[in-house]
Amino acid sequence: MGPHPGGTGQPDRTRALTEKMGADGAFPEVPGVRHDFVNAGGLLMHVAEAGTGEPIVLLHGWPQHWYLWREVIPLLAPHARVICPDLRGFGWSDAPSSGYDRETMARDVIALLDELGLERVRLAGHDWGGWIGFLLCLRHPARFSRFVALNIVPPWPSRNPRDLLEAWRMSYQVPLALPQLGRRVIELGGARLALRAGSDAFTDRELDAFSDRLKGDRARASELLYRTFLVREAIPVAAGRYAGLPLRVPTLLLFGERDIGIPTHVVRQHAARSKALELELVPDAGHFIVDEKPELVADRTLRFFGRPGRERARQDSNL
């Protein structure tokens, strides 16, 4: 692991870990997981890690953190070094007052890989972690050998005007994005409600593990995350910001069909636009597919990551 600001040795890293845990509370327990903090381009990122071998990086979405992968980590760790960072503003990572556009959050991940000395990794991401994963693969294809996206679509504009009729599905983002009000909604149970509404897979303890982290600066971070998207990112993306960037990294899109936020026909349309992207629909899963189907997610991830790449995809990924 890389050093945190203020030191380079193991005692300093241990001190940072102890101070963070003392200030912010103990981490949820997952057998075999070790924790550290990494200075990623000036952002102190918490990283949960397990296993050894070739690295797999797992990116969470909202309103979760590294603990999203609690039941997947033990299934992947016997085969790989599993690295689960908390993204900017989430979990135990720093929550600065800016930088919540997805491009900056993607650069955080690149800075983390650089600090860890990882030139090329396999990547998986759920929800916003999946969106950030797509940006990483579009912008930095040489850094990622394969990618598994979970219940998210690529950031390409729709070619079907009828998809505008589905915009109501994103209306939940508006109250979360409102100045001052958004953070209050989140602190007063909005995150917990989103998890409950999205799936019945969570125990009360798991709901607490996620919602309890979204207080104070991290509630503000969630507000900024959604306001930045609605005000600065949504229209440029819809207008084609990423339309000219080909997906060169072999990608599996694993999608729970009961997702109330993204209709299946939209997912099919996006998946059909790239030869590098394979789609698997899961009929009995919803948006929180990692929580609902951890064994399936781990199985598909290991199978896809273990599959030899197609010659064209290998060549393209090195461009």
Buried (B, 14 or more C-beta within 10 A) or exposed (E): BBBBEEBEEEEBBEBBBEEBEEEEEEBBEBEEBEBBBBBBBEBBBBBBBBBEEBBBBBBBBBBBBBBBBBBBBBBBBEBBBBBBBBBBBBBBBBBBEEBBBBEBBBBBBBBBBBBBEBEBBBBBBBBBBBBBBBBBBBBBBEBBBBBBBBBBBBBBBBEEEEBEEBEEBBEBBEBBBBEEEBBEBBBEEBBBBBBEEBBEBBEEEBBEBBBEBBEEEBBBBBBBBBBBBBEEBBEEBBEEBBEEBBBBBBBBBBBBBBBEBBBBEBBBBBBEEBEBBBBEBBEEBBBBBBBBBBEBBBEBBBEBBEEEBEEEBEEBBEE
